[in-house]
Amino acid sequence: MKAFSHLFGAVVISAILSATAVIHTASADGHAAHLDYTLGDKMFSAHMQKAEGDAKGTIYIIHDWDGLTDYEIKRASMLAEQGYNAIAVDLFGVDAKLEGRDDYRRETGALYQDRDEFRARILAALSAGKSSGLEADKSFIIGYCFGGAAVLEAARAGMDLDGFVSFHGGLKTPAEQDYKNTPAPVLLLHGSADPVSGMDDLAAVLTLLQENGVPHDAQVFGGARHSFTVEGSRDYDEIADAKSWDALLRFLKQNS
């Protein structure tokens, strides 16, 4: 935890260090569980999935703008099948109202406007994960859409992880931020037709990573739009979804 002490105010650090985490079994076989934890007076609940067999590492998953849903739980199960412990974290809190786009904009907008709080919530989830018993020698963080933007926030904050992977994430870098503290490789998986963060945004991030000496890679999927991994959405692209998943698994293997 001391590695992050220069990033947050004393009050926030105190709240994270005093966070309490409680594990509740969520399945009969004991492979899945809920991880409840607090930051200040706010309660959060993550989903945990144990690896099948000896864990190759632990993967933290950050959700899209609609909060922690079955989508992230499915991805956690897929990672467990590949031999990784997976923790799908909660950045909005169990009391957050998430019933539509206005709610999603309110929750994400509040974090974009308060970057210290944004980082504190990510760090609280990592801290809870470390106390869960699922932490392995190597740990990574991945995220989808809003979660992809959160992954890059964690990278710029210098959080102590072994890799950062953004799937069709928001790529804009706040004016006061950079990647000089990023401690591990970054992988960007993005669609060339993404209307949220276009190719100019991708090029800007790659330039910053290069200038700051951060190992990085990107895979661009031609014609893919914003939510290309979200089955059932108008942007879903089966080929880009499969290729991006394979790219993630290669990245994890190379850096484990």
C-alpha positions, 0 to 999 in steps of 0.5 A: 500500500505504501507505493500509492501513498503519494497519490492520495490525500491522507483522509483517503489513504486512511479510509482505504487502509481501514476498509473492511472486506467480508467474503460471502460464498455465492455458489455451492461448489465454493468457486464463486463468492461475493467480496463486500468491502467499504471505503469510508461509509460507502459499501461495495460488493465485488464478484470473485471466481477461483481459478480451475486448478492452480492459479496463473494469476489474479485478474481484476475486471472493471465494469462498463458504465452500467455497473457490475452485471452478468457481463463481467461475471461471465468474463470472470468465469471465462478467465477462471476456465483459463486458470486465473482467479478473477475479481469483478470489482464494483466502482459505484457501490451497492446503493447506486441507482442504475436504471438507465442512461441518466443514472449511468452518466451520473455515476461515471460523471461523478468519478470523471469529475473527481479523479482522487475518488476515482483512484481511491475506489479502484485502489480500495477494490485492489486492497480488498482483493489482496485480503480475499485469499485470491491474490496470486504472484501476478495481478492484472487489471482489465476493463470494458468501455468505462472500465477501459478508461478506469484501467488507464486511470489506474495505469497513470496512477502507478498502481502496483499491477503487472499489466493493464488492458483496455477493451474499447475504453475511453482513451482521453488523457486528462490535461494534468495526467501522464504515464510517467508512473505506469509500472507495467505493460499496457495493451489497448484493444480498440475498434477503428470505427469507435465514435467515443474514442477515435484513432486520434485518441488512440495515437495520442495514448500510444505517443504518451506511452512511448514518450514515457518508456512504458511497454505497450501494444495495441490491436485495432479491429477494422470497422469495429465500433464502440462496444464490440465485445458486448453480445446483443448490442448494436456494436457487437462484432463476433470476430473482433470479440474473439480476436480481442479475447485471444489478444488478452490471453496472449498478453497474460501469458507473456507477462505472467 
